[in-house]
């Protein structure tokens, strides 16, 4: 593919003005990024690009983990960074109306100021945009309680490939008037339309938070513990994060930045958290429910946090995934399998890793959401075989009827493995949708599906 | 349109056998209803009908309230009543896999036997099927806490108009592998495909239930009360049902089947309920939170139920909508408006009703979900003007940017008013989807969109 035609770029510059086009003619950064300031400008851009057959990559905070925002020289970037206003925060109705370029953390803080919660949170909160969160159907740390990004969207505005603006800014919890077309665009990774504005449902901000780190002796007990806690915390369970010992023990090893709140040597470490509304009663009930779990033998050891700093210390252990890279080259995978298959799935991966010397195989995950992060690599860079590791992992996922992408999406990174989690009939149906909504394949082409695959369908 | 061709019916009879075709050649019931017993049979039926251009109406329990299951003489019914098995109830994973013809209540009871909750409940639970619930995205009495039917679906199998079977029976909470195509079919009222099997997410069964009927003096306090309760019950608030006094006072009038738990004369009556996990602590906290609401002046009088029979008595008042028909001919409407506009919306409808003598104007609703049921009519049958009432109501909904269908769907009943809640761009996009997935318009034709509208697009 060749660079964008100078005529098209000139037309866009006239439309958007100097501030609206960033041109960076270096080797590393994408060449041209458009920065519209209104839905009308997004529409005008798409009309021009549609007529010229010019491909575009919609850009949020570029924090995605599947290369869904990767931009080639022949593509134009379409950044919504200037469309970042919080247009409305309706405390009575508990909704917020936000432009797609608004940073997640900014939106969350605005909600918090009204004692409301935007219940979407993950590490990249300070850079990720709401538009990007919706385009990738982001997950994160509270999915077990509040769902994925999709589950908190009430309304949405999207610009189609041909420039048509579809405004569907519903603010009501119930609205069954025809097809729920916002769902088509959420999680579509910018391949079906450009999300420009959204209405998010807000929740009451929690007034209490209880956190514990638990040691568990076997995986059967992990599953039972999940059911026990979920059944006895009235829907307030907001995190059930499991660390396999290889993770926990490395992150809290002698000389690391983290103190180990529980001794090494257990089979599993589980971080649990509830979000409630009555600090005193919730703390008491949390302790009681965990005490009963210990009596039943589901938990062998426990630390309950007594302060925000103790809580942070435990979450920092859970979140310090980057520390692992000190071990050697590795690939972090984001997959799902149902909980009853998890133990055997992990064992099979471990067995598969035995063919290498010094393999790295580390597992942790949002087990309450069926979501595992599996990190595979090799301490010896010479023995690090990217393709073989990918094949081992994804073939096992396929055999376990799991998902090759739990929360990160497909982008470029998982395109080749999509068929392991989706049947031919499903893929054909998706491609039909893509062809209907973007007949010239100008919206984030080659993401999710390669252009070849689309033209062959 | 003419009757189905005898050749097509004969072909289908050979496919399905005697038990699989019900022919009722009378004036009232539909003539031909097909009763497949497997997904393969549904697929074969659709292939035959697709080739012959024969229209079909997918049928669940036929309890829909928008005439989405209405079948003309020229259409074949496609009932999934024989596909009613619970294929799998996975307690560890907290999911159930069910054939679409399974009755909602049957599924709910199976979940309950495992101490799990299928959190979908409404009056027609004993007849409605899971397939119908999903096709209409059913709502009901616990939406504020658990969402609509859509929000509890993890996986789905659907047969397309051309007979293609698309099996997408995901059991995992997180799965971002390409477009979430199950969403396309949920709420599409059988116009895009026939849902044959589903995977539902189950929740822990509640261990406590607290219910109260509250009197509130003004609508501003209703809104504040909702926020207060939701903010102080940690997400356990499962019902916030408001009865305007005309409803409450008629249903509990002297000589009716219901005793009035609170005296007449208040501005609003609010039924609130929480579902928790600790009977003793939850009862105490419920009473405390309501007590504080009274101290703040949000509630002027309250009755807390102390037994299941007291609870039932209050819900029976809320649910006895049929009793209203004693007043005269009327139309029950199901609409949404955001909470801050509700009072003025209702006032405007009331003012509009003043042009008639003896008007009936009764309002109640799932106010926590923005959903109002407005019942309009006239005590004098001579003065009952169907069209004028519809116009008054839907024009007002349109002016308030509400939804002409909150939870009942569009079917035939609301087709003419869909444009009041959806823009031309939205409607065109929906029709594009319909044409892509059902090019011959054989799946529940004329529902949501008239055939004219589709062919004109």
Interface residues (C-beta under 8 A of the other chain):
Chain A: X90 X91 X92 X93 X94 X95 X115 X136 X137 X139 X143 X144 X145 X147 X148 X150 X151 X160 X164 X165 X166 X167 X168 X170 X171 X172 X173 X174 X175 X176 X177 X178 X179 X180 X181 X183 X184 X186 X187 X188 X192 X203 X204 X205 X206 X207 X208 X223 X227 X230 X231 X232 X233 X234 X235 X236 X275 X276 X277 X278 X281 X282 X285 X336 X337 X338 X339 X340 X366 X368 X369 X370 X371 X402 X403 X404 X405 X406 X407 X408 X409 X410 X414 X418 X421 X422 X423 X425 X426 X427 X429 X430 X432 X433 X436 X448 X449
Chain B: X90 X91 X92 X93 X94 X95 X115 X136 X137 X139 X143 X144 X145 X147 X148 X150 X151 X160 X164 X165 X166 X167 X168 X170 X171 X172 X173 X174 X175 X176 X177 X178 X179 X180 X181 X183 X184 X186 X187 X188 X192 X203 X204 X205 X206 X207 X208 X223 X227 X230 X231 X232 X233 X234 X235 X236 X275 X276 X277 X278 X281 X282 X285 X336 X337 X338 X339 X340 X366 X368 X369 X370 X371 X402 X403 X404 X405 X406 X407 X408 X409 X410 X414 X418 X421 X422 X423 X425 X426 X427 X429 X430 X432 X433 X436 X448
